[in-house]
Amino acid sequence: MLVKRNKEKGILAKLLEQGIRVLLIKECKKISNLKIDIISSSTQIIKGEIRKINVLAENINYKDLLFDEVKLEANDLKLNFKLKNKELYFINNPIINFKLSFSQNSLNTVLLSNNWNWIRNMISNEILNQEEIEDIRISNNELLLKAFKKDLNIDQLKKINIKTEKGKVYLENKTISKIMQIPVEDKIYIKNLTIENNLLNVFANSYISF
């Protein structure tokens, strides 16, 4: 079915896919295996309408946030696409549904970096009793933080629960009854979180911001 649809896809859909590709590559410092599929008729595209866009990509660096895999889906978009320079603008503030997947390595690279040390410090201060995070692990589908306790000069592994409630993300250290909210842009609504196959998966939706 997909092969047949690709064969029947018109030039306008292909041009739009290329325009979105250029836009995503411009926005991301790194992106691999990018696949874009536009589902819409030529007549709809001429009117500036798209029924559905599916995007799949791997190994993404977006504003120094690292994702192992991203899946996006947007429906019923209104747009302005300039063929001459392949500029693309969405004009109806469409909502995208997406899935973000983080591996242990991605989480470590982000949270232990200088750019995101304020999040690391927040976690240390609010749910680890000032202990410094040295390592983040995903093991047996659980999130573990390796924290260094200065006064005892020892490392400890601490299980941290991660959950979502009313569109927000929370980390919880049940051992000391501490919980904190992870800062997320207001336009993003977190629907669900899972840890499977040693990947942290985030299911959410958001307005398109570019």
C-alpha positions in Angstrom: 0.0 0.0 0.0 2.8 2.4 0.9 4.7 1.6 -2.2 1.6 2.3 -4.3 0.9 5.6 -2.6 4.5 6.7 -3.1 4.3 6.0 -6.8 1.1 8.0 -7.0 2.4 10.9 -5.0 2.4 14.2 -6.9 5.1 16.7 -7.4 3.5 19.1 -4.9 3.7 16.6 -2.1 7.3 15.8 -2.9 8.2 19.5 -3.0 6.5 19.9 0.4 8.4 17.0 1.8 11.6 18.5 0.6 10.6 21.9 2.2 10.0 20.3 5.6 13.2 18.3 5.3 15.2 21.6 4.7 13.4 23.2 7.6 14.1 20.3 10.1 17.8 20.1 9.0 18.1 23.9 9.6 16.5 23.6 13.1 18.6 20.6 14.2 22.3 20.5 14.8 22.2 16.8 13.8 19.5 14.5 12.4 19.8 11.1 10.7 17.5 8.7 8.8 14.9 11.4 8.3 11.7 10.2 6.6 8.8 12.4 5.8 5.5 11.3 4.4 2.8 13.8 3.3 -0.7 12.4 2.8 -2.8 14.9 0.8 -4.1 15.4 -2.7 -2.7 17.9 -5.1 -5.9 19.9 -4.9 -5.7 20.2 -1.2 -2.1 21.2 -1.3 -2.9 23.9 -3.9 -5.4 25.3 -1.4 -2.8 25.2 1.4 -4.2 22.2 3.1 -2.5 19.0 4.3 -4.5 16.0 5.7 -1.5 14.4 7.5 2.3 14.6 7.9 4.3 11.8 9.3 7.9 12.3 10.3 10.4 9.8 11.6 14.1 10.6 12.5 16.9 9.2 14.5 20.0 10.5 16.4 18.6 14.1 16.7 20.3 17.0 18.4 17.8 19.8 18.8 19.1 22.8 20.9 21.5 20.4 22.6 18.7 18.0 23.5 19.6 14.5 22.2 16.9 12.1 21.1 17.6 8.5 19.9 14.3 8.5 17.9 11.5 10.9 17.2 8.1 10.2 15.6 5.8 13.1 14.7 2.3 13.2 13.3 0.2 16.3 12.5 -3.2 16.4 11.0 -5.3 19.1 9.2 -2.6 21.7 8.6 -3.0 25.0 6.9 0.2 26.3 5.3 1.9 28.8 3.1 4.6 27.2 0.9 6.8 29.3 -1.3 8.0 27.1 -4.2 10.7 29.5 -5.3 12.8 29.3 -2.1 11.1 26.3 -0.5 10.1 28.4 2.6 7.3 26.8 4.6 5.0 28.5 7.1 2.1 27.0 9.1 -0.7 29.5 9.6 -3.2 27.7 11.8 -1.1 26.8 14.8 -1.4 23.0 14.2 -0.9 20.5 17.0 1.6 17.7 16.6 1.6 14.4 18.4 5.0 13.0 19.0 7.0 10.3 20.6 10.5 11.0 21.9 12.9 8.1 22.8 16.0 8.6 25.0 18.7 6.0 25.7 20.9 6.0 28.8 23.7 7.5 26.8 21.5 10.4 25.5 20.3 11.2 29.0 23.8 11.2 30.4 25.1 13.4 27.5 22.3 16.0 28.1 22.1 16.1 31.9 25.8 15.9 32.5 26.6 18.7 29.9 27.4 22.3 30.8 24.4 23.5 28.8 21.9 21.6 31.0 23.8 21.6 34.4 21.0 23.7 35.9 18.6 20.7 35.5 21.2 18.4 37.0 21.7 20.8 40.0 17.9 21.1 40.4 17.6 17.3 40.7 20.5 17.1 43.1 19.1 19.9 45.3 15.4 18.9 45.3 15.4 15.1 45.4 18.9 13.9 46.2 19.7 15.9 49.3 22.5 17.9 47.6 24.3 14.8 46.3 25.9 15.3 42.9 24.7 13.2 39.9 27.5 11.2 38.4 25.7 8.8 36.1 22.2 8.0 34.8 21.3 4.5 34.1 18.3 2.6 32.7 18.3 -1.0 34.0 15.5 -3.5 34.0 13.2 -0.7 32.8 14.0 1.4 35.8 15.6 4.8 36.1 18.6 4.9 38.4 20.8 7.9 39.4 24.3 7.3 40.6 24.9 10.1 43.2 28.1 11.1 44.9 27.8 11.9 48.6 30.7 14.2 49.5 30.7 13.9 53.3 31.0 10.1 53.1 33.0 10.0 49.9 30.9 7.2 48.5 28.7 6.6 45.4 25.1 5.4 45.7 22.6 4.2 43.2 19.1 5.6 43.7 16.0 4.5 42.0 14.0 7.4 40.8 10.4 7.2 39.7 9.3 9.2 36.7 5.7 9.9 36.0 3.3 12.3 34.4 0.2 14.1 35.8 -1.9 16.7 34.1 0.5 17.1 31.3 3.6 17.7 33.5 6.6 15.4 34.3 7.7 14.6 37.8 10.7 12.8 39.4 10.2 11.1 42.7 12.6 9.7 45.3 10.4 7.6 47.5 13.2 6.8 49.9 13.2 10.4 51.2 9.7 11.3 50.1 10.8 14.0 47.7 9.2 14.9 44.4 10.0 17.6 41.8 8.5 18.8 38.5 10.8 18.9 35.4 10.5 22.3 33.7 8.7 21.8 30.3 7.4 24.5 28.0 3.7 25.3 28.6 2.8 24.5 25.0 3.9 20.9 25.5 1.5 18.4 27.1 3.0 15.2 28.3 0.4 12.4 27.9 2.4 9.4 29.0 5.9 8.1 29.9 7.2 4.5 29.6 10.5 2.8 30.0 10.8 -0.2 27.6 13.8 -2.0 26.1 16.0 0.4 28.1 14.6 3.5 26.4 12.7 6.3 28.1 9.7 7.1 25.8 7.8 10.3 26.1 4.4 10.6 24.4 3.2 14.2 24.1 1.6 16.9 21.9 2.5 20.5 21.2 1.8 23.4 19.0 4.2 23.8 16.1 6.5 26.6 17.0 8.6 27.3 13.9 
